[in-house]
Amino acid sequence: MNTWRRRIVKERQIWIMAVPMIVWVLVFSYYPMYGMIIAFQNYVPGNSFFSGDWVGFAHFERFFNSPDFGTIMRNTFAISGLNILFGLPAPLILALLLNELKNKSFKRFTQTLSYIPYFISWVVVASILFTLLGSDGLLNKLLIDFGFIREPISFLGEGKYFWGILTTSNVWKDVGFNSIIYLSALASIDREQIEAGKADGIGRFGTVWHIYLPGIRTTIILLWILGLGGILNAGFEQQLLLGSPTTAEYSEVIDTYVYKYGVQLGYYSFAAAVNLMKAVVSVLLVIGMNRIAKKFFDTSIL
Amino acid sequence: MRDYLKPTLGSRVFDTANVVFMLVFCALMIYPFLNLLAISLNDGVDAARGGIYLFPRKLSFSAYELLFQNKKMLNGFIWSILRVVVGTVACLLATGLLAYLVNIRHFSGRKFMRILFFITMYFNGGFFPVYLLVVNLGLTNSFHVYWLPALFNVYFMLLISSYIQNQPDALFESARIDGAGEFRIYWKIVIPICVPVFAAVSVYLAVSHWNSWFDVVLYNPSGKFDTLQVYLRRLLLEMEGLQQIRDQQVLYNRYRDLSPLTLRAATTIVVTVPILLVYPFVQKYFIGGIMLGSIKG
């Protein structure tokens, strides 16, 4: 013990800075995790986390048995699944195509433009979509002018278009930015390999298939496994901005459901239960995906 | 680089198609902004007829004039800027200091703190637990929610930490021998050598602060600390936003040529332009940040 005390005294300068950090992380990261025990109580706001009466798994059961459960899980998996299906390959394809551009300044120009949407807030994206997809918006106008439809379609007012709009705007926003990592991986491939391939006459498509893709295999696997680990994160900013009561059947996902019940309606314990379920499954997914990566591909994200 | 073989016909067809594709792609990336810009500069009543693509049909600046007289918008602008400055500087300096502390070789709590923070990267319960905490702490309806709950960022800690690790330890050791305190070493040595990584991190922090709106809605429902994004969101989603415009129109009789469409477009442009203005200058830093991140991974 004495040696400990002596060490702390010797390192007091560092500890003076470290202690507030430890306090911060305990308060803002660990205490909220602990606060999730209200999922097993009937918590009344303002009370301490100990005073609520314990109800076991009642809130979880209520969620599993509610008619919302099926819809919410469907929407979460559908939106996330579509994001993975289109959002993961798109940047890879863009990177491969950019890589084939002969004119370097045109390549740089395209890249520069492609990153811009990433830095724009979802509120701005929502405003763009309201303008483009509104009944007097550009898309309706084009469709009417070319004779595809007679009456303007309310794209944002009908549930059946919601997933498509979400996926498209997601890909639009992230495709350029996410291609950076593939491009940097492509740039680190050994030039000699490419020259050797050329000398063997494997052609451009062959170069992509036999040299580029295998060369960035680790990056691809890592990113895709990360993406699968986050399948319960279907986003919620977009749903909150673009969703409306008429599209709720397609836009409600776990996170917006927690927001609705926890923040807007004040069912703290119920929302905490739904939230806890998601958090636990998410962590298990990330750990599981990491296991798979380690076992089969010898790479790790944790 | 010169090809060994003459490009085949297929190869040339591909090149042309690729360039055409990239031109279409560029247009898709930038057109929505140009369209909004054109609408925002158009006469409101005329714009409601639709059909404005790239240029305004009937030029009018009233949307912008009204916006820059609007107290709520100007307040939002000020809170946004304050939030970006305070939030970015606070998080950057705090996270940087943390990254330095966990890199001091002779610090006994080094591994403990590394793990303590690292765990929170994977075990965090989403926004709801933190929301309950902020409510219980009585931090709602205050400016502090913009910087305090996000003071330390574990991902950026790892980023800065790996950068510090690559620096020669002798740099800090010699200062220590000269009797400099740890904070002084951080301030005088660590920060100056970490400028590249600090620049990259601050770009991401500033953009994310400028763009956030959900925590504003969540923590500051009073509307007193509304940022620009939230002002735009109100215009988009809430009837009261539109009512505000009508009140203004009654107040200033001359803004008859306004419509919600043009005002919304103008607000969107005002929210976006600061990002577009700084974008060319910071581009190299955020790409640098990704490279640093990928080396770590």
Interface residues (C-beta under 8 A of the other chain):
Chain A: R7 I8 E11 Q13 I14 W15 M17 A18 M21 I22 W24 V25 V27 F28 S29 Y30 Y31 P32 M33 G35 M36 I38 P45 L94 L97 L98 E100 L101 K102 N103 F106 F109 T110 T112 L113 S114 Y115 I116 P117 F119 I120 S121 W122 V123 V124 A126 S127 I128 F130 T131 L132 D136 G137 L138 K141 W172 G176 I180 I181 S184 A185 K198 A199 G201 G203 R204 T219 L222 F236 E237 L240 L241 D255 V258 Y259 G262 V263 Y268 A271 A272 N275 L276 K278 A279 V283 V286 I301 L302
Chain B: D3 Y4 L5 T8 S11 F14 D15 N18 V19 F21 M22 F25 C26 L28 M29 I30 P32 F33 N35 L36 I39 A48 R49 G50 G51 Y53 A94 L97 L98 L101 I104 H106 F107 S108 G109 M113 L116 F117 T120 Y122 F123 N124 G125 G126 F127 F128 P129 V130 Y131 L132 L133 V135 L148 P149 L151 F152 G181 E182 F183 V207 W210 N211 S212 W213 F214 L218 Q229 V230 L232 R233 L236 L237 L261 R264 A265 T267 T268 V271 T272 I275 L276 Y279 P280 Q283 F286 I287 I290 M291 S294 G297
